[in-house]
Amino acid sequence: MQAGSPHDLVAFEQVRILNVASGALRCLIGDKRVWLAREHIKSTLCCRGDRGRLFVRRWVALDRHLVLPDAAQMVLLSGPPHPAMPPRRLRLVPPGQLTSGA
């Protein structure tokens, strides 16, 4: 059983609006393209091409498979936080080459 109401909002970052209709927005959230009724979302995004943060009711996010149902904290099924910043590789430094100070 999850804590919180199914009507609580889940935040999604870097959402792009693909299409609009009078009562819904077609959104790209991570790698998923979904239609979301305006009554189940909160956002300033309103036009095709808009990008930004979108708040979706928890039950809608679960129904559209945008979040993992078993996670204690809602884990977003999206890619890295920023596509322009890929993960960096770590470089091992031998102990003798470590320096003290910044």
Buried (B, 14 or more C-beta within 10 A) or exposed (E): EEEEEEEBBBBBBBBBBBEBEEEBBBBBBBEEEBEBEBEBBBBEBEEEEBEEEBBBBBBBBBBBEBBEEEEEEBEBBBEEEEEEEEEEEEEEEEEEEEEEEE
